[in-house]
Amino acid sequence: MASSDTPPLPPEDVEYRLHRLYSIDLDSVRHSLRLIRRYRRNDIRFCVVRELVVTYARPFTGSRRPDATRYFLPPEFVPAEYRSLHDDLMTLRSQLFAHTDYTYHQPKVMRWNMERGPVFPMSFKRGEYEKWLKRLDEIGRLVEALDALLRRQTSEFESAS
């Protein structure tokens, strides 16, 4: 049977596969956590923090199912004790790393009159990378808790098959 003749997957099978992909995303976050600890140069560590946050957010920002509908893990999937951290990571992803959010950056423009004419320097809030480097252990615990929930759901699906 050609792939175009393959019947559509039952919805729970698609969800199962997406949950497996989400586990892979969380494994990538684990890898980033290990990588950050190997480097001392902040320019590299800050790049890895950005990658870690974007990868962490994937399961919660939406994936396309084969029928083109969107699927994502709802915020309620996150254990209550980690919701604040989760919300902080999602905000960081949305306002700093995935978009140039005006309210996050709070840009301020000044006018300086110089001999050659006016110049307009701008100041803005930068990412708080140092703060996130101090929360790596907490992020690791969040990832482990989420992955345990995903694994439980996928093993329930496998048991029912």
Backbone as JSON, one array per atom type, in Angstrom:
{
  "sequence": "MASSDTPPLPPEDVEYRLHRLYSIDLDSVRHSLRLIRRYRRNDIRFCVVRELVVTYARPFTGSRRPDATRYFLPPEFVPAEYRSLHDDLMTLRSQLFAHTDYTYHQPKVMRWNMERGPVFPMSFKRGEYEKWLKRLDEIGRLVEALDALLRRQTSEFESAS",
  "N": [[0.84, -1.16, 0.0], [0.64, 2.17, -0.89], [2.07, 5.14, 0.58], [0.32, 7.32, 0.39], [-2.06, 6.02, 0.35], [-2.37, 5.1, 2.85], [-4.33, 4.55, 5.67], [-5.72, 7.12, 7.82], [-4.16, 7.79, 10.97], [-5.37, 6.65, 14.15], [-6.62, 9.11, 16.46], [-5.48, 8.88, 19.07], [-3.12, 7.55, 18.55], [-1.63, 9.41, 17.12], [-1.35, 11.31, 19.12], [0.16, 9.8, 20.91], [2.55, 9.52, 19.43], [3.31, 12.21, 19.22], [3.73, 12.75, 21.93], [5.91, 11.14, 22.37], [7.76, 12.48, 20.74], [7.84, 14.87, 22.17], [9.08, 13.99, 24.47], [11.59, 13.57, 23.44], [12.28, 16.2, 22.88], [12.49, 17.12, 25.53], [14.65, 15.58, 26.33], [16.59, 16.79, 24.78], [16.71, 19.22, 26.09], [17.81, 18.35, 28.51], [20.33, 17.63, 27.57], [21.26, 20.17, 26.84], [21.4, 21.34, 29.37], [23.5, 19.85, 30.48], [25.53, 20.64, 28.74], [25.78, 23.41, 29.2], [26.95, 23.39, 31.7], [29.49, 22.51, 31.11], [30.85, 24.56, 29.94], [32.54, 27.67, 30.53], [32.63, 30.17, 29.49], [30.6, 32.93, 29.14], [29.4, 33.88, 26.76], [28.99, 31.6, 25.21], [27.52, 30.03, 27.0], [25.2, 31.6, 27.29], [24.07, 31.44, 24.75], [23.38, 28.74, 24.74], [21.52, 28.7, 26.8], [19.44, 30.11, 25.57], [18.8, 28.31, 23.5], [17.99, 26.13, 25.05], [15.67, 27.14, 26.35], [13.94, 27.67, 24.17], [13.68, 25.09, 23.1], [12.58, 23.74, 25.3], [10.05, 24.93, 25.33], [8.71, 23.93, 23.09], [6.84, 21.62, 23.28], [4.67, 22.93, 24.39], [3.84, 24.98, 22.79], [2.63, 24.28, 20.47], [2.03, 21.92, 17.93], [1.75, 20.62, 14.66], [-0.73, 18.39, 13.76], [-1.3, 15.42, 11.71], [-3.77, 15.94, 10.47], [-3.74, 18.64, 10.23], [-4.62, 20.09, 12.39], [-3.9, 21.78, 15.48], [-1.82, 20.75, 18.15], [-0.93, 20.61, 21.54], [0.73, 20.48, 24.69], [-1.2, 21.24, 27.48], [-0.97, 24.0, 29.84], [-1.73, 23.0, 32.3], [-0.7, 20.5, 32.38], [1.75, 20.65, 33.5], [3.26, 19.99, 36.59], [1.93, 21.36, 39.62], [3.8, 22.5, 41.44], [5.79, 23.42, 39.79], [4.77, 25.28, 38.08], [5.11, 28.09, 38.16], [7.82, 28.44, 37.44], [7.68, 27.23, 34.91], [5.91, 29.07, 33.64], [7.53, 31.34, 33.7], [9.63, 30.5, 32.0], [8.21, 30.16, 29.61], [7.35, 32.76, 29.14], [9.81, 34.04, 28.81], [10.68, 32.74, 26.48], [8.67, 33.57, 24.65], [8.7, 36.4, 24.75], [11.32, 37.27, 24.52], [13.1, 35.46, 23.13], [11.74, 34.23, 20.93], [10.31, 36.27, 19.83], [10.44, 39.82, 19.28], [9.59, 41.49, 21.72], [7.96, 44.36, 22.62], [7.02, 45.21, 25.16], [8.54, 43.64, 26.85], [11.22, 44.4, 26.32], [11.17, 47.15, 26.78], [12.02, 49.64, 25.4], [13.89, 52.67, 25.37], [14.34, 55.79, 24.01], [16.68, 58.3, 23.41], [17.63, 61.69, 22.8], [20.49, 63.05, 21.65], [22.26, 65.92, 21.22], [24.72, 66.5, 19.04], [27.86, 67.76, 17.71], [27.91, 67.13, 14.99], [25.29, 66.81, 14.49], [22.01, 65.63, 15.6], [21.86, 62.55, 17.48], [20.38, 59.39, 18.18], [20.45, 57.49, 20.62], [19.54, 54.29, 21.99], [18.24, 52.6, 24.77], [17.59, 49.45, 26.32], [15.92, 46.72, 27.94], [17.81, 43.89, 28.64], [18.26, 40.34, 28.1], [18.04, 38.31, 30.99], [20.29, 36.55, 31.55], [22.15, 35.62, 33.48], [20.57, 35.2, 35.72], [19.1, 32.98, 34.87], [21.07, 31.07, 34.64], [21.5, 30.48, 37.28], [19.31, 28.98, 37.87], [19.41, 26.46, 36.84], [19.42, 23.86, 38.05], [16.85, 23.72, 39.08], [15.37, 23.89, 36.71], [16.17, 21.48, 35.59], [14.92, 19.65, 37.36], [12.23, 20.21, 36.81], [12.08, 19.38, 34.11], [12.58, 16.63, 34.44], [10.3, 15.89, 35.92], [8.24, 16.45, 34.08], [8.94, 14.75, 31.98], [8.63, 12.26, 33.21], [5.85, 12.22, 33.51], [5.06, 12.24, 30.8], [6.2, 9.82, 29.95], [4.74, 8.03, 31.49], [2.19, 8.35, 30.37], [2.71, 7.51, 27.71], [3.44, 4.87, 28.18], [1.06, 3.85, 29.15], [-0.49, 3.97, 26.84], [0.95, 2.15, 25.27], [0.52, -0.2, 26.73], [-2.18, -0.56, 26.32], [-2.28, -1.25, 23.71]],
  "CA": [[0.0, 0.0, 0.0], [1.43, 3.4, -0.96], [1.88, 5.98, 1.75], [-0.86, 8.17, 0.22], [-3.22, 5.16, 0.58], [-2.37, 4.67, 4.25], [-5.46, 5.18, 6.39], [-5.26, 8.03, 8.88], [-3.91, 7.19, 12.28], [-6.34, 7.05, 15.16], [-6.1, 10.29, 17.19], [-4.61, 8.55, 20.21], [-1.82, 7.16, 18.04], [-0.94, 10.66, 16.82], [-0.98, 11.88, 20.41], [1.26, 8.97, 21.4], [3.77, 9.88, 18.71], [3.69, 13.55, 19.63], [4.29, 12.67, 23.29], [7.28, 10.61, 22.22], [8.58, 13.59, 20.24], [8.01, 15.82, 23.27], [10.11, 13.4, 25.34], [12.87, 13.83, 22.77], [12.57, 17.61, 23.16], [12.96, 17.23, 26.92], [15.99, 15.02, 26.36], [17.46, 17.84, 24.24], [16.89, 20.19, 27.18], [18.79, 17.73, 29.41], [21.63, 17.76, 26.91], [21.66, 21.58, 26.97], [21.79, 21.55, 30.77], [24.86, 19.3, 30.64], [26.44, 21.44, 27.94], [26.01, 24.68, 29.9], [27.87, 23.16, 32.82], [30.83, 22.23, 30.6], [31.48, 25.79, 29.46], [32.67, 28.77, 31.47], [32.47, 31.43, 28.76], [29.2, 33.3, 29.15], [28.83, 34.02, 25.43], [28.51, 30.28, 24.81], [26.46, 29.61, 27.93], [23.97, 32.34, 27.01], [23.48, 30.83, 23.54], [22.79, 27.46, 25.11], [20.3, 29.03, 27.55], [18.42, 30.44, 24.57], [18.4, 27.05, 22.85], [17.29, 25.35, 26.07], [14.33, 27.7, 26.57], [13.14, 27.45, 22.97], [13.4, 23.66, 23.01], [11.65, 23.42, 26.38], [8.72, 25.44, 25.01], [8.1, 23.27, 21.93], [5.62, 20.86, 23.54], [3.61, 23.79, 24.91], [3.5, 26.04, 21.85], [1.81, 23.76, 19.38], [2.58, 21.1, 16.86], [0.72, 20.29, 13.68], [-1.08, 16.98, 13.62], [-1.47, 15.12, 10.29], [-4.99, 16.56, 9.93], [-3.44, 20.08, 10.25], [-5.03, 20.74, 13.63], [-2.77, 22.03, 16.38], [-1.82, 19.98, 19.39], [0.11, 21.03, 22.46], [0.47, 20.14, 26.08], [-1.76, 22.41, 28.17], [-0.19, 24.4, 31.03], [-2.12, 22.16, 33.43], [0.13, 19.28, 32.34], [2.91, 20.93, 34.35], [2.93, 19.86, 38.02], [1.66, 22.65, 40.26], [4.98, 23.09, 42.08], [6.69, 23.94, 38.77], [4.05, 26.16, 37.14], [5.71, 29.42, 38.13], [9.02, 28.3, 36.62], [7.21, 27.0, 33.54], [5.4, 30.34, 33.12], [8.69, 32.21, 33.47], [10.32, 30.01, 30.8], [7.37, 30.44, 28.44], [7.4, 34.2, 28.93], [11.13, 34.31, 28.26], [10.66, 32.27, 25.09], [7.77, 34.36, 23.81], [8.98, 37.83, 24.73], [12.72, 37.6, 24.22], [13.8, 34.6, 22.18], [10.99, 33.94, 19.72], [9.75, 37.52, 19.33], [11.0, 41.04, 19.84], [8.43, 42.02, 22.42], [8.16, 45.74, 23.07], [6.81, 45.34, 26.6], [9.67, 43.02, 27.55], [12.45, 45.18, 26.14], [10.97, 48.5, 27.31], [13.03, 50.52, 24.79], [13.88, 54.1, 25.67], [15.16, 56.51, 23.03], [17.1, 59.63, 23.85], [18.17, 62.55, 21.73], [21.71, 63.74, 22.03], [22.69, 66.88, 20.2], [26.16, 66.43, 18.84], [28.34, 68.75, 16.73], [27.55, 66.71, 13.63], [23.84, 66.7, 14.42], [21.46, 64.79, 16.66], [21.91, 61.09, 17.43], [19.28, 58.85, 18.97], [20.78, 56.2, 21.24], [18.41, 53.6, 22.6], [18.54, 51.61, 25.79], [16.5, 48.48, 26.45], [16.17, 45.62, 28.87], [18.43, 42.72, 27.99], [17.93, 39.07, 28.74], [18.63, 38.11, 32.32], [20.91, 35.23, 31.43], [22.78, 35.2, 34.73], [19.48, 34.69, 36.56], [18.73, 31.65, 34.41], [22.17, 30.15, 34.96], [21.33, 30.08, 38.68], [18.11, 28.15, 38.01], [19.57, 25.25, 36.03], [19.0, 22.67, 38.79], [15.39, 23.77, 39.14], [14.9, 23.53, 35.36], [16.39, 20.04, 35.47], [13.85, 18.95, 38.1], [11.01, 20.39, 36.03], [12.18, 18.5, 32.94], [12.42, 15.24, 34.89], [8.9, 15.69, 36.3], [7.44, 16.4, 32.85], [9.26, 13.53, 31.23], [7.99, 11.13, 33.91], [4.42, 12.23, 33.14], [4.95, 11.82, 29.4], [6.5, 8.38, 29.87], [3.6, 7.3, 32.05], [1.12, 8.36, 29.37], [3.06, 6.67, 26.57], [3.41, 3.45, 28.57], [-0.36, 3.47, 29.22], [-0.9, 3.73, 25.46], [1.59, 0.91, 24.83], [-0.15, -1.3, 27.42], [-3.51, -0.74, 25.75], [-2.15, -1.72, 22.31]],
  "C": [[0.89, 1.24, 0.0], [1.11, 4.29, 0.24], [0.66, 6.88, 1.62], [-2.14, 7.37, 0.43], [-3.32, 4.71, 2.03], [-3.54, 5.34, 4.96], [-4.93, 6.11, 7.48], [-5.09, 7.3, 10.19], [-5.02, 7.56, 13.24], [-5.77, 8.2, 15.99], [-5.18, 9.93, 18.34], [-3.23, 8.12, 19.75], [-1.0, 8.4, 17.7], [-0.48, 11.3, 18.12], [0.19, 11.11, 21.01], [2.57, 9.37, 20.74], [4.25, 11.27, 19.07], [4.3, 13.54, 21.03], [5.7, 12.09, 23.25], [8.22, 11.69, 21.71], [8.84, 14.61, 21.34], [9.05, 15.29, 24.26], [11.5, 13.64, 24.75], [13.26, 15.3, 22.97], [13.12, 17.78, 24.57], [14.36, 16.63, 27.07], [17.01, 16.03, 25.79], [17.72, 18.92, 25.29], [17.91, 19.65, 28.18], [20.2, 17.88, 28.85], [22.15, 19.2, 27.04], [22.1, 21.89, 28.4], [23.19, 21.02, 31.04], [25.89, 20.17, 29.92], [26.77, 22.77, 28.63], [27.04, 24.5, 31.01], [29.3, 22.89, 32.37], [31.58, 23.5, 30.22], [31.52, 26.85, 30.54], [32.46, 30.12, 30.79], [30.97, 31.75, 28.65], [28.6, 33.47, 27.75], [28.29, 32.68, 24.93], [27.36, 29.83, 25.71], [25.14, 30.32, 27.63], [23.29, 31.82, 25.74], [22.79, 29.52, 23.87], [21.53, 27.68, 25.96], [19.16, 29.33, 26.58], [17.9, 29.17, 23.9], [17.58, 26.19, 23.81], [15.85, 25.84, 26.24], [13.43, 27.46, 25.36], [12.76, 25.98, 22.84], [12.41, 23.23, 24.09], [10.22, 23.79, 25.98], [8.01, 24.68, 23.9], [6.83, 22.49, 22.27], [4.42, 21.71, 23.94], [3.16, 24.86, 23.94], [2.77, 25.55, 20.62], [2.58, 23.03, 18.31], [1.43, 20.82, 15.89], [0.52, 18.77, 13.65], [-1.23, 16.7, 12.12], [-2.72, 15.74, 9.67], [-4.91, 18.09, 9.96], [-3.98, 20.79, 11.48], [-3.79, 20.89, 14.52], [-2.94, 21.2, 17.64], [-0.68, 20.48, 20.25], [-0.27, 20.54, 23.85], [-0.1, 21.38, 26.77], [-0.91, 22.76, 29.39], [-0.52, 23.52, 32.24], [-1.34, 20.84, 33.48], [1.32, 19.43, 33.28], [2.51, 20.76, 35.81], [2.87, 21.22, 38.69], [2.91, 23.29, 40.84], [5.97, 23.71, 41.08], [6.03, 24.96, 37.84], [4.65, 27.55, 37.06], [6.97, 29.42, 37.26], [8.64, 28.11, 35.16], [6.73, 28.32, 32.91], [6.54, 31.3, 32.83], [9.45, 31.8, 32.2], [9.52, 30.33, 29.54], [7.36, 31.93, 28.12], [8.73, 34.59, 28.3], [11.19, 33.91, 26.79], [9.86, 33.22, 24.21], [8.2, 35.82, 23.68], [10.4, 38.19, 24.34], [13.3, 36.77, 23.08], [13.04, 34.35, 20.89], [10.43, 35.21, 19.06], [10.51, 38.69, 19.94], [9.83, 41.78, 20.47], [8.73, 43.39, 23.01], [8.05, 45.85, 24.59], [7.93, 44.68, 27.4], [10.9, 43.93, 27.5], [12.37, 46.58, 26.7], [11.99, 49.5, 26.72], [12.8, 51.99, 25.14], [14.84, 54.77, 24.68], [15.45, 57.89, 23.58], [17.54, 60.43, 22.63], [19.37, 63.28, 22.3], [22.08, 64.69, 20.89], [24.21, 66.9, 20.16], [26.55, 67.51, 17.83], [27.89, 68.41, 15.33], [26.04, 66.58, 13.44], [23.32, 65.76, 15.5], [21.68, 63.3, 16.4], [20.86, 60.58, 18.42], [19.63, 57.48, 19.56], [19.53, 55.6, 21.91], [18.93, 52.64, 23.66], [17.34, 50.68, 25.88], [16.91, 47.4, 27.43], [16.77, 44.45, 28.09], [18.0, 41.45, 28.71], [18.67, 38.9, 30.04], [19.29, 36.73, 32.38], [21.51, 34.73, 32.75], [21.74, 34.6, 35.68], [19.13, 33.25, 36.17], [19.83, 30.63, 34.66], [22.08, 29.66, 36.4], [20.15, 29.14, 38.88], [18.22, 26.83, 37.26], [19.11, 23.98, 36.76], [17.47, 22.59, 38.86], [14.77, 23.39, 37.78], [15.06, 22.03, 35.15], [15.31, 19.23, 36.17], [12.52, 19.06, 37.38], [10.99, 19.44, 34.83], [11.98, 17.04, 33.34], [10.97, 14.95, 35.25], [8.01, 15.59, 35.06], [7.69, 15.13, 32.07], [8.65, 12.3, 31.9], [6.5, 11.06, 33.57], [4.21, 11.77, 31.7], [5.19, 10.33, 29.26], [5.36, 7.54, 30.43], [2.46, 7.24, 31.03], [1.46, 7.47, 28.17], [3.05, 5.2, 26.96], [1.98, 2.98, 28.73], [-0.88, 3.16, 27.82], [-0.33, 2.4, 24.98], [0.92, -0.31, 25.48], [-1.51, -1.59, 26.81], [-3.44, -1.3, 24.33], [-2.01, -3.22, 22.23]]
}
